[in-house]
Amino acid sequence: MTIRFLKTKAVLSRHCTVEEAEDIVQWLINNPKGELNMREVTHLHTASLQAIAATGNRISVLPDDPFYTQALQRLGRA
């Protein structure tokens, strides 16, 4: 997976693996008003999903994949 951490956004793409979960949650904690752009996510490991669920950050762009979009919408952050 590629994560690009910008000033106010984290852009996630392709495979979000267990290895990236810690980086994701750390950025989300350090940037409580930061948003996630997940348009290009094709696979989301449950550890990454839990990292996202554990924070109050907004998902500004949902994945194109309908399965992951539905799962993330249930978090109420989109």
PyMOL Python script that loads the backbone (N, CA, C, O; Angstrom):
from pymol import cmd

cmd.read_pdbstr("""\
ATOM      1  N   MET A   1       0.821  -1.177   0.000  1.00  0.00           N
ATOM      2  CA  MET A   1       0.000   0.000   0.000  1.00  0.00           C
ATOM      3  C   MET A   1       0.865   1.240   0.000  1.00  0.00           C
ATOM      4  O   MET A   1       2.006   1.241   0.462  1.00  0.00           O
ATOM      5  N   THR A   2       0.303   2.250  -0.514  1.00  0.00           N
ATOM      6  CA  THR A   2       0.952   3.544  -0.467  1.00  0.00           C
ATOM      7  C   THR A   2       0.120   4.450   0.419  1.00  0.00           C
ATOM      8  O   THR A   2      -1.084   4.607   0.214  1.00  0.00           O
ATOM      9  N   ILE A   3       0.771   5.039   1.400  1.00  0.00           N
ATOM     10  CA  ILE A   3       0.123   6.060   2.226  1.00  0.00           C
ATOM     11  C   ILE A   3       0.883   7.349   1.994  1.00  0.00           C
ATOM     12  O   ILE A   3       2.105   7.405   2.129  1.00  0.00           O
ATOM     13  N   ARG A   4       0.149   8.370   1.646  1.00  0.00           N
ATOM     14  CA  ARG A   4       0.758   9.694   1.555  1.00  0.00           C
ATOM     15  C   ARG A   4       0.155  10.528   2.671  1.00  0.00           C
ATOM     16  O   ARG A   4      -1.045  10.802   2.684  1.00  0.00           O
ATOM     17  N   PHE A   5       0.996  10.923   3.595  1.00  0.00           N
ATOM     18  CA  PHE A   5       0.542  11.752   4.702  1.00  0.00           C
ATOM     19  C   PHE A   5       0.774  13.210   4.333  1.00  0.00           C
ATOM     20  O   PHE A   5       1.911  13.667   4.220  1.00  0.00           O
ATOM     21  N   LEU A   6      -0.315  13.920   4.150  1.00  0.00           N
ATOM     22  CA  LEU A   6      -0.257  15.339   3.844  1.00  0.00           C
ATOM     23  C   LEU A   6      -0.566  16.125   5.114  1.00  0.00           C
ATOM     24  O   LEU A   6      -0.767  15.535   6.176  1.00  0.00           O
ATOM     25  N   LYS A   7      -0.603  17.431   5.012  1.00  0.00           N
ATOM     26  CA  LYS A   7      -0.827  18.256   6.194  1.00  0.00           C
ATOM     27  C   LYS A   7      -2.171  17.972   6.868  1.00  0.00           C
ATOM     28  O   LYS A   7      -2.241  17.856   8.092  1.00  0.00           O
ATOM     29  N   THR A   8      -3.232  17.861   6.072  1.00  0.00           N
ATOM     30  CA  THR A   8      -4.556  17.666   6.652  1.00  0.00           C
ATOM     31  C   THR A   8      -5.240  16.395   6.161  1.00  0.00           C
ATOM     32  O   THR A   8      -6.380  16.125   6.540  1.00  0.00           O
ATOM     33  N   LYS A   9      -4.562  15.612   5.323  1.00  0.00           N
ATOM     34  CA  LYS A   9      -5.158  14.402   4.763  1.00  0.00           C
ATOM     35  C   LYS A   9      -4.147  13.271   4.708  1.00  0.00           C
ATOM     36  O   LYS A   9      -2.946  13.478   4.529  1.00  0.00           O
ATOM     37  N   ALA A  10      -4.678  12.067   4.869  1.00  0.00           N
ATOM     38  CA  ALA A  10      -3.896  10.865   4.590  1.00  0.00           C
ATOM     39  C   ALA A  10      -4.558  10.209   3.384  1.00  0.00           C
ATOM     40  O   ALA A  10      -5.758   9.935   3.398  1.00  0.00           O
ATOM     41  N   VAL A  11      -3.779   9.963   2.356  1.00  0.00           N
ATOM     42  CA  VAL A  11      -4.302   9.357   1.132  1.00  0.00           C
ATOM     43  C   VAL A  11      -3.848   7.901   1.111  1.00  0.00           C
ATOM     44  O   VAL A  11      -2.657   7.606   1.004  1.00  0.00           O
ATOM     45  N   LEU A  12      -4.818   6.999   1.215  1.00  0.00           N
ATOM     46  CA  LEU A  12      -4.542   5.568   1.224  1.00  0.00           C
ATOM     47  C   LEU A  12      -4.882   4.991  -0.140  1.00  0.00           C
ATOM     48  O   LEU A  12      -5.870   5.389  -0.757  1.00  0.00           O
ATOM     49  N   SER A  13      -4.064   4.052  -0.616  1.00  0.00           N
ATOM     50  CA  SER A  13      -4.351   3.430  -1.904  1.00  0.00           C
ATOM     51  C   SER A  13      -3.887   1.981  -1.906  1.00  0.00           C
ATOM     52  O   SER A  13      -3.031   1.572  -1.122  1.00  0.00           O
ATOM     53  N   ARG A  14      -4.475   1.236  -2.801  1.00  0.00           N
ATOM     54  CA  ARG A  14      -4.210  -0.184  -3.005  1.00  0.00           C
ATOM     55  C   ARG A  14      -4.456  -1.020  -1.757  1.00  0.00           C
ATOM     56  O   ARG A  14      -5.510  -0.891  -1.135  1.00  0.00           O
ATOM     57  N   HIS A  15      -3.516  -1.867  -1.380  1.00  0.00           N
ATOM     58  CA  HIS A  15      -3.687  -2.798  -0.252  1.00  0.00           C
ATOM     59  C   HIS A  15      -3.276  -2.138   1.069  1.00  0.00           C
ATOM     60  O   HIS A  15      -2.125  -1.738   1.244  1.00  0.00           O
ATOM     61  N   CYS A  16      -4.225  -2.033   1.982  1.00  0.00           N
ATOM     62  CA  CYS A  16      -3.939  -1.547   3.329  1.00  0.00           C
ATOM     63  C   CYS A  16      -3.687  -2.778   4.199  1.00  0.00           C
ATOM     64  O   CYS A  16      -4.628  -3.469   4.590  1.00  0.00           O
ATOM     65  N   THR A  17      -2.450  -3.043   4.494  1.00  0.00           N
ATOM     66  CA  THR A  17      -2.073  -4.255   5.209  1.00  0.00           C
ATOM     67  C   THR A  17      -1.947  -4.002   6.706  1.00  0.00           C
ATOM     68  O   THR A  17      -2.037  -2.868   7.177  1.00  0.00           O
ATOM     69  N   VAL A  18      -1.736  -5.085   7.433  1.00  0.00           N
ATOM     70  CA  VAL A  18      -1.569  -5.000   8.877  1.00  0.00           C
ATOM     71  C   VAL A  18      -0.343  -4.152   9.231  1.00  0.00           C
ATOM     72  O   VAL A  18      -0.327  -3.492  10.270  1.00  0.00           O
ATOM     73  N   GLU A  19       0.661  -4.165   8.389  1.00  0.00           N
ATOM     74  CA  GLU A  19       1.886  -3.404   8.667  1.00  0.00           C
ATOM     75  C   GLU A  19       1.641  -1.896   8.697  1.00  0.00           C
ATOM     76  O   GLU A  19       2.336  -1.172   9.411  1.00  0.00           O
ATOM     77  N   GLU A  20       0.657  -1.413   7.928  1.00  0.00           N
ATOM     78  CA  GLU A  20       0.386   0.019   7.882  1.00  0.00           C
ATOM     79  C   GLU A  20      -0.569   0.491   8.981  1.00  0.00           C
ATOM     80  O   GLU A  20      -0.707   1.695   9.197  1.00  0.00           O
ATOM     81  N   ALA A  21      -1.211  -0.416   9.658  1.00  0.00           N
ATOM     82  CA  ALA A  21      -2.225  -0.045  10.660  1.00  0.00           C
ATOM     83  C   ALA A  21      -1.654   0.885  11.729  1.00  0.00           C
ATOM     84  O   ALA A  21      -2.298   1.866  12.100  1.00  0.00           O
ATOM     85  N   GLU A  22      -0.469   0.593  12.220  1.00  0.00           N
ATOM     86  CA  GLU A  22       0.124   1.434  13.262  1.00  0.00           C
ATOM     87  C   GLU A  22       0.421   2.838  12.742  1.00  0.00           C
ATOM     88  O   GLU A  22       0.201   3.823  13.447  1.00  0.00           O
ATOM     89  N   ASP A  23       0.922   2.930  11.505  1.00  0.00           N
ATOM     90  CA  ASP A  23       1.188   4.249  10.920  1.00  0.00           C
ATOM     91  C   ASP A  23      -0.104   5.042  10.753  1.00  0.00           C
ATOM     92  O   ASP A  23      -0.139   6.246  11.007  1.00  0.00           O
ATOM     93  N   ILE A  24      -1.165   4.360  10.326  1.00  0.00           N
ATOM     94  CA  ILE A  24      -2.446   5.019  10.128  1.00  0.00           C
ATOM     95  C   ILE A  24      -2.976   5.554  11.453  1.00  0.00           C
ATOM     96  O   ILE A  24      -3.337   6.727  11.547  1.00  0.00           O
ATOM     97  N   VAL A  25      -3.027   4.704  12.476  1.00  0.00           N
ATOM     98  CA  VAL A  25      -3.589   5.145  13.755  1.00  0.00           C
ATOM     99  C   VAL A  25      -2.735   6.242  14.381  1.00  0.00           C
ATOM    100  O   VAL A  25      -3.281   7.163  14.988  1.00  0.00           O
ATOM    101  N   GLN A  26      -1.433   6.173  14.255  1.00  0.00           N
ATOM    102  CA  GLN A  26      -0.555   7.202  14.810  1.00  0.00           C
ATOM    103  C   GLN A  26      -0.818   8.550  14.149  1.00  0.00           C
ATOM    104  O   GLN A  26      -0.901   9.573  14.830  1.00  0.00           O
ATOM    105  N   TRP A  27      -0.950   8.553  12.815  1.00  0.00           N
ATOM    106  CA  TRP A  27      -1.231   9.797  12.106  1.00  0.00           C
ATOM    107  C   TRP A  27      -2.603  10.338  12.501  1.00  0.00           C
ATOM    108  O   TRP A  27      -2.758  11.542  12.706  1.00  0.00           O
ATOM    109  N   LEU A  28      -3.596   9.460  12.608  1.00  0.00           N
ATOM    110  CA  LEU A  28      -4.941   9.894  12.963  1.00  0.00           C
ATOM    111  C   LEU A  28      -4.983  10.479  14.373  1.00  0.00           C
ATOM    112  O   LEU A  28      -5.685  11.463  14.606  1.00  0.00           O
ATOM    113  N   ILE A  29      -4.254   9.899  15.305  1.00  0.00           N
ATOM    114  CA  ILE A  29      -4.195  10.424  16.676  1.00  0.00           C
ATOM    115  C   ILE A  29      -3.491  11.778  16.699  1.00  0.00           C
ATOM    116  O   ILE A  29      -3.934  12.705  17.378  1.00  0.00           O
ATOM    117  N   ASN A  30      -2.398  11.884  15.955  1.00  0.00           N
ATOM    118  CA  ASN A  30      -1.632  13.132  15.923  1.00  0.00           C
ATOM    119  C   ASN A  30      -2.323  14.235  15.124  1.00  0.00           C
ATOM    120  O   ASN A  30      -1.975  15.408  15.256  1.00  0.00           O
ATOM    121  N   ASN A  31      -3.290  13.865  14.304  1.00  0.00           N
ATOM    122  CA  ASN A  31      -4.020  14.820  13.463  1.00  0.00           C
ATOM    123  C   ASN A  31      -5.521  14.615  13.653  1.00  0.00           C
ATOM    124  O   ASN A  31      -6.191  14.116  12.749  1.00  0.00           O
ATOM    125  N   PRO A  32      -6.059  14.991  14.809  1.00  0.00           N
ATOM    126  CA  PRO A  32      -7.466  14.698  15.115  1.00  0.00           C
ATOM    127  C   PRO A  32      -8.463  15.317  14.141  1.00  0.00           C
ATOM    128  O   PRO A  32      -9.597  14.848  14.042  1.00  0.00           O
ATOM    129  N   LYS A  33      -8.060  16.355  13.426  1.00  0.00           N
ATOM    130  CA  LYS A  33      -8.944  16.947  12.418  1.00  0.00           C
ATOM    131  C   LYS A  33      -8.564  16.497  11.012  1.00  0.00           C
ATOM    132  O   LYS A  33      -9.154  16.948  10.030  1.00  0.00           O
ATOM    133  N   GLY A  34      -7.586  15.615  10.918  1.00  0.00           N
ATOM    134  CA  GLY A  34      -7.163  15.098   9.620  1.00  0.00           C
ATOM    135  C   GLY A  34      -8.223  14.204   9.005  1.00  0.00           C
ATOM    136  O   GLY A  34      -9.015  13.583   9.714  1.00  0.00           O
ATOM    137  N   GLU A  35      -8.233  14.144   7.689  1.00  0.00           N
ATOM    138  CA  GLU A  35      -9.214  13.341   6.957  1.00  0.00           C
ATOM    139  C   GLU A  35      -8.519  12.245   6.167  1.00  0.00           C
ATOM    140  O   GLU A  35      -7.326  12.313   5.872  1.00  0.00           O
ATOM    141  N   LEU A  36      -9.313  11.232   5.836  1.00  0.00           N
ATOM    142  CA  LEU A  36      -8.810  10.106   5.046  1.00  0.00           C
ATOM    143  C   LEU A  36      -9.406  10.142   3.653  1.00  0.00           C
ATOM    144  O   LEU A  36     -10.618  10.283   3.489  1.00  0.00           O
ATOM    145  N   ASN A  37      -8.559  10.015   2.661  1.00  0.00           N
ATOM    146  CA  ASN A  37      -8.987   9.830   1.282  1.00  0.00           C
ATOM    147  C   ASN A  37      -8.667   8.378   0.946  1.00  0.00           C
ATOM    148  O   ASN A  37      -7.500   7.989   0.891  1.00  0.00           O
ATOM    149  N   MET A  38      -9.706   7.584   0.722  1.00  0.00           N
ATOM    150  CA  MET A  38      -9.515   6.138   0.529  1.00  0.00           C
ATOM    151  C   MET A  38      -9.999   5.655  -0.836  1.00  0.00           C
ATOM    152  O   MET A  38     -10.239   4.462  -1.024  1.00  0.00           O
ATOM    153  N   ARG A  39     -10.141   6.564  -1.777  1.00  0.00           N
ATOM    154  CA  ARG A  39     -10.702   6.240  -3.091  1.00  0.00           C
ATOM    155  C   ARG A  39     -10.049   5.028  -3.755  1.00  0.00           C
ATOM    156  O   ARG A  39     -10.748   4.197  -4.334  1.00  0.00           O
ATOM    157  N   GLU A  40      -8.742   4.915  -3.681  1.00  0.00           N
ATOM    158  CA  GLU A  40      -8.040   3.868  -4.422  1.00  0.00           C
ATOM    159  C   GLU A  40      -7.755   2.610  -3.607  1.00  0.00           C
ATOM    160  O   GLU A  40      -6.981   1.757  -4.042  1.00  0.00           O
ATOM    161  N   VAL A  41      -8.370   2.484  -2.429  1.00  0.00           N
ATOM    162  CA  VAL A  41      -8.166   1.289  -1.602  1.00  0.00           C
ATOM    163  C   VAL A  41      -8.845   0.095  -2.266  1.00  0.00           C
ATOM    164  O   VAL A  41     -10.023   0.148  -2.620  1.00  0.00           O
ATOM    165  N   THR A  42      -8.077  -0.981  -2.426  1.00  0.00           N
ATOM    166  CA  THR A  42      -8.630  -2.207  -3.027  1.00  0.00           C
ATOM    167  C   THR A  42      -8.702  -3.346  -2.016  1.00  0.00           C
ATOM    168  O   THR A  42      -9.386  -4.342  -2.253  1.00  0.00           O
ATOM    169  N   HIS A  43      -8.005  -3.208  -0.896  1.00  0.00           N
ATOM    170  CA  HIS A  43      -8.035  -4.212   0.169  1.00  0.00           C
ATOM    171  C   HIS A  43      -7.775  -3.502   1.489  1.00  0.00           C
ATOM    172  O   HIS A  43      -6.832  -2.718   1.599  1.00  0.00           O
ATOM    173  N   LEU A  44      -8.607  -3.773   2.491  1.00  0.00           N
ATOM    174  CA  LEU A  44      -8.459  -3.134   3.790  1.00  0.00           C
ATOM    175  C   LEU A  44      -8.364  -4.211   4.863  1.00  0.00           C
ATOM    176  O   LEU A  44      -9.359  -4.861   5.184  1.00  0.00           O
ATOM    177  N   HIS A  45      -7.180  -4.398   5.412  1.00  0.00           N
ATOM    178  CA  HIS A  45      -6.976  -5.381   6.480  1.00  0.00           C
ATOM    179  C   HIS A  45      -7.785  -4.943   7.699  1.00  0.00           C
ATOM    180  O   HIS A  45      -7.946  -3.747   7.942  1.00  0.00           O
ATOM    181  N   THR A  46      -8.284  -5.894   8.452  1.00  0.00           N
ATOM    182  CA  THR A  46      -9.111  -5.563   9.614  1.00  0.00           C
ATOM    183  C   THR A  46      -8.365  -4.714  10.645  1.00  0.00           C
ATOM    184  O   THR A  46      -8.984  -3.915  11.347  1.00  0.00           O
ATOM    185  N   ALA A  47      -7.059  -4.874  10.743  1.00  0.00           N
ATOM    186  CA  ALA A  47      -6.289  -4.040  11.679  1.00  0.00           C
ATOM    187  C   ALA A  47      -6.340  -2.577  11.249  1.00  0.00           C
ATOM    188  O   ALA A  47      -6.438  -1.684  12.091  1.00  0.00           O
ATOM    189  N   SER A  48      -6.275  -2.333   9.960  1.00  0.00           N
ATOM    190  CA  SER A  48      -6.382  -0.959   9.456  1.00  0.00           C
ATOM    191  C   SER A  48      -7.787  -0.427   9.678  1.00  0.00           C
ATOM    192  O   SER A  48      -7.952   0.736  10.045  1.00  0.00           O
ATOM    193  N   LEU A  49      -8.789  -1.245   9.463  1.00  0.00           N
ATOM    194  CA  LEU A  49     -10.169  -0.852   9.718  1.00  0.00           C
ATOM    195  C   LEU A  49     -10.362  -0.507  11.196  1.00  0.00           C
ATOM    196  O   LEU A  49     -11.014   0.486  11.517  1.00  0.00           O
ATOM    197  N   GLN A  50      -9.806  -1.308  12.088  1.00  0.00           N
ATOM    198  CA  GLN A  50      -9.909  -1.039  13.519  1.00  0.00           C
ATOM    199  C   GLN A  50      -9.192   0.254  13.891  1.00  0.00           C
ATOM    200  O   GLN A  50      -9.665   1.005  14.744  1.00  0.00           O
ATOM    201  N   ALA A  51      -8.059   0.512  13.256  1.00  0.00           N
ATOM    202  CA  ALA A  51      -7.332   1.760  13.510  1.00  0.00           C
ATOM    203  C   ALA A  51      -8.187   2.956  13.130  1.00  0.00           C
ATOM    204  O   ALA A  51      -8.226   3.952  13.853  1.00  0.00           O
ATOM    205  N   ILE A  52      -8.870   2.861  12.005  1.00  0.00           N
ATOM    206  CA  ILE A  52      -9.742   3.943  11.551  1.00  0.00           C
ATOM    207  C   ILE A  52     -10.943   4.073  12.486  1.00  0.00           C
ATOM    208  O   ILE A  52     -11.343   5.183  12.834  1.00  0.00           O
ATOM    209  N   ALA A  53     -11.511   2.951  12.888  1.00  0.00           N
ATOM    210  CA  ALA A  53     -12.685   2.952  13.757  1.00  0.00           C
ATOM    211  C   ALA A  53     -12.361   3.515  15.143  1.00  0.00           C
ATOM    212  O   ALA A  53     -13.239   4.073  15.803  1.00  0.00           O
ATOM    213  N   ALA A  54     -11.125   3.374  15.584  1.00  0.00           N
ATOM    214  CA  ALA A  54     -10.738   3.802  16.931  1.00  0.00           C
ATOM    215  C   ALA A  54     -10.610   5.316  17.064  1.00  0.00           C
ATOM    216  O   ALA A  54     -10.495   5.833  18.175  1.00  0.00           O
ATOM    217  N   THR A  55     -10.630   6.016  15.958  1.00  0.00           N
ATOM    218  CA  THR A  55     -10.474   7.467  15.994  1.00  0.00           C
ATOM    219  C   THR A  55     -11.761   8.140  15.537  1.00  0.00           C
ATOM    220  O   THR A  55     -12.678   7.482  15.048  1.00  0.00           O
ATOM    221  N   GLY A  56     -11.817   9.430  15.698  1.00  0.00           N
ATOM    222  CA  GLY A  56     -12.994  10.181  15.271  1.00  0.00           C
ATOM    223  C   GLY A  56     -12.799  10.896  13.953  1.00  0.00           C
ATOM    224  O   GLY A  56     -13.581  11.775  13.593  1.00  0.00           O
ATOM    225  N   ASN A  57     -11.760  10.523  13.238  1.00  0.00           N
ATOM    226  CA  ASN A  57     -11.451  11.222  12.001  1.00  0.00           C
ATOM    227  C   ASN A  57     -12.476  10.951  10.906  1.00  0.00           C
ATOM    228  O   ASN A  57     -13.086   9.882  10.852  1.00  0.00           O
ATOM    229  N   ARG A  58     -12.649  11.920  10.053  1.00  0.00           N
ATOM    230  CA  ARG A  58     -13.607  11.852   8.945  1.00  0.00           C
ATOM    231  C   ARG A  58     -12.966  11.180   7.727  1.00  0.00           C
ATOM    232  O   ARG A  58     -11.783  11.369   7.442  1.00  0.00           O
ATOM    233  N   ILE A  59     -13.771  10.402   7.026  1.00  0.00           N
ATOM    234  CA  ILE A  59     -13.353   9.832   5.748  1.00  0.00           C
ATOM    235  C   ILE A  59     -13.930  10.744   4.679  1.00  0.00           C
ATOM    236  O   ILE A  59     -15.142  10.759   4.463  1.00  0.00           O
ATOM    237  N   SER A  60     -13.070  11.509   4.004  1.00  0.00           N
ATOM    238  CA  SER A  60     -13.546  12.488   3.033  1.00  0.00           C
ATOM    239  C   SER A  60     -13.874  11.865   1.687  1.00  0.00           C
ATOM    240  O   SER A  60     -14.757  12.342   0.975  1.00  0.00           O
ATOM    241  N   VAL A  61     -13.160  10.792   1.337  1.00  0.00           N
ATOM    242  CA  VAL A  61     -13.411  10.107   0.070  1.00  0.00           C
ATOM    243  C   VAL A  61     -13.423   8.609   0.333  1.00  0.00           C
ATOM    244  O   VAL A  61     -12.424   8.033   0.764  1.00  0.00           O
ATOM    245  N   LEU A  62     -14.566   7.989   0.068  1.00  0.00           N
ATOM    246  CA  LEU A  62     -14.714   6.541   0.269  1.00  0.00           C
ATOM    247  C   LEU A  62     -14.091   5.762  -0.887  1.00  0.00           C
ATOM    248  O   LEU A  62     -13.904   6.305  -1.975  1.00  0.00           O
ATOM    249  N   PRO A  63     -13.771   4.497  -0.653  1.00  0.00           N
ATOM    250  CA  PRO A  63     -13.202   3.670  -1.722  1.00  0.00           C
ATOM    251  C   PRO A  63     -14.189   3.474  -2.872  1.00  0.00           C
ATOM    252  O   PRO A  63     -15.403   3.547  -2.677  1.00  0.00           O
ATOM    253  N   ASP A  64     -13.669   3.229  -4.052  1.00  0.00           N
ATOM    254  CA  ASP A  64     -14.513   2.900  -5.202  1.00  0.00           C
ATOM    255  C   ASP A  64     -15.161   1.536  -5.011  1.00  0.00           C
ATOM    256  O   ASP A  64     -16.241   1.282  -5.544  1.00  0.00           O
ATOM    257  N   ASP A  65     -14.508   0.656  -4.254  1.00  0.00           N
ATOM    258  CA  ASP A  65     -15.022  -0.693  -4.021  1.00  0.00           C
ATOM    259  C   ASP A  65     -16.257  -0.632  -3.126  1.00  0.00           C
ATOM    260  O   ASP A  65     -16.173  -0.142  -2.000  1.00  0.00           O
ATOM    261  N   PRO A  66     -17.417  -1.129  -3.612  1.00  0.00           N
ATOM    262  CA  PRO A  66     -18.651  -1.021  -2.824  1.00  0.00           C
ATOM    263  C   PRO A  66     -18.625  -1.773  -1.497  1.00  0.00           C
ATOM    264  O   PRO A  66     -19.264  -1.341  -0.538  1.00  0.00           O
ATOM    265  N   PHE A  67     -17.902  -2.885  -1.421  1.00  0.00           N
ATOM    266  CA  PHE A  67     -17.823  -3.641  -0.168  1.00  0.00           C
ATOM    267  C   PHE A  67     -17.168  -2.804   0.923  1.00  0.00           C
ATOM    268  O   PHE A  67     -17.693  -2.702   2.032  1.00  0.00           O
ATOM    269  N   TYR A  68     -16.024  -2.207   0.611  1.00  0.00           N
ATOM    270  CA  TYR A  68     -15.310  -1.409   1.608  1.00  0.00           C
ATOM    271  C   TYR A  68     -16.047  -0.106   1.906  1.00  0.00           C
ATOM    272  O   TYR A  68     -16.018   0.376   3.039  1.00  0.00           O
ATOM    273  N   THR A  69     -16.696   0.460   0.916  1.00  0.00           N
ATOM    274  CA  THR A  69     -17.485   1.664   1.146  1.00  0.00           C
ATOM    275  C   THR A  69     -18.588   1.393   2.157  1.00  0.00           C
ATOM    276  O   THR A  69     -18.791   2.176   3.084  1.00  0.00           O
ATOM    277  N   GLN A  70     -19.297   0.288   1.980  1.00  0.00           N
ATOM    278  CA  GLN A  70     -20.378  -0.048   2.904  1.00  0.00           C
ATOM    279  C   GLN A  70     -19.845  -0.272   4.323  1.00  0.00           C
ATOM    280  O   GLN A  70     -20.433   0.207   5.293  1.00  0.00           O
ATOM    281  N   ALA A  71     -18.741  -0.996   4.438  1.00  0.00           N
ATOM    282  CA  ALA A  71     -18.158  -1.255   5.760  1.00  0.00           C
ATOM    283  C   ALA A  71     -17.749   0.046   6.451  1.00  0.00           C
ATOM    284  O   ALA A  71     -17.977   0.214   7.649  1.00  0.00           O
ATOM    285  N   LEU A  72     -17.150   0.954   5.702  1.00  0.00           N
ATOM    286  CA  LEU A  72     -16.705   2.222   6.281  1.00  0.00           C
ATOM    287  C   LEU A  72     -17.865   3.161   6.595  1.00  0.00           C
ATOM    288  O   LEU A  72     -17.791   3.929   7.554  1.00  0.00           O
ATOM    289  N   GLN A  73     -18.921   3.115   5.814  1.00  0.00           N
ATOM    290  CA  GLN A  73     -20.086   3.943   6.093  1.00  0.00           C
ATOM    291  C   GLN A  73     -20.725   3.557   7.427  1.00  0.00           C
ATOM    292  O   GLN A  73     -21.304   4.402   8.111  1.00  0.00           O
ATOM    293  N   ARG A  74     -20.621   2.317   7.782  1.00  0.00           N
ATOM    294  CA  ARG A  74     -21.185   1.855   9.059  1.00  0.00           C
ATOM    295  C   ARG A  74     -20.464   2.476  10.258  1.00  0.00           C
ATOM    296  O   ARG A  74     -21.001   2.509  11.365  1.00  0.00           O
ATOM    297  N   LEU A  75     -19.250   2.964  10.028  1.00  0.00           N
ATOM    298  CA  LEU A  75     -18.522   3.636  11.106  1.00  0.00           C
ATOM    299  C   LEU A  75     -19.095   5.026  11.372  1.00  0.00           C
ATOM    300  O   LEU A  75     -18.869   5.601  12.437  1.00  0.00           O
ATOM    301  N   GLY A  76     -19.831   5.561  10.410  1.00  0.00           N
ATOM    302  CA  GLY A  76     -20.428   6.885  10.566  1.00  0.00           C
ATOM    303  C   GLY A  76     -19.460   8.023  10.426  1.00  0.00           C
ATOM    304  O   GLY A  76     -19.698   9.098  10.975  1.00  0.00           O
ATOM    305  N   ARG A  77     -18.367   7.827   9.706  1.00  0.00           N
ATOM    306  CA  ARG A  77     -17.354   8.878   9.541  1.00  0.00           C
ATOM    307  C   ARG A  77     -17.373   9.497   8.144  1.00  0.00           C
ATOM    308  O   ARG A  77     -16.660  10.466   7.883  1.00  0.00           O
ATOM    309  N   ALA A  78     -18.175   8.947   7.261  1.00  0.00           N
ATOM    310  CA  ALA A  78     -18.185   9.434   5.871  1.00  0.00           C
ATOM    311  C   ALA A  78     -19.255  10.469   5.669  1.00  0.00           C
ATOM    312  O   ALA A  78     -19.410  10.989   4.564  1.00  0.00           O
TER     313      ALA A  78
END
""", "prot")
cmd.dss("prot")
cmd.show_as("cartoon", "prot")
cmd.util.cbc("prot")
cmd.orient("prot")
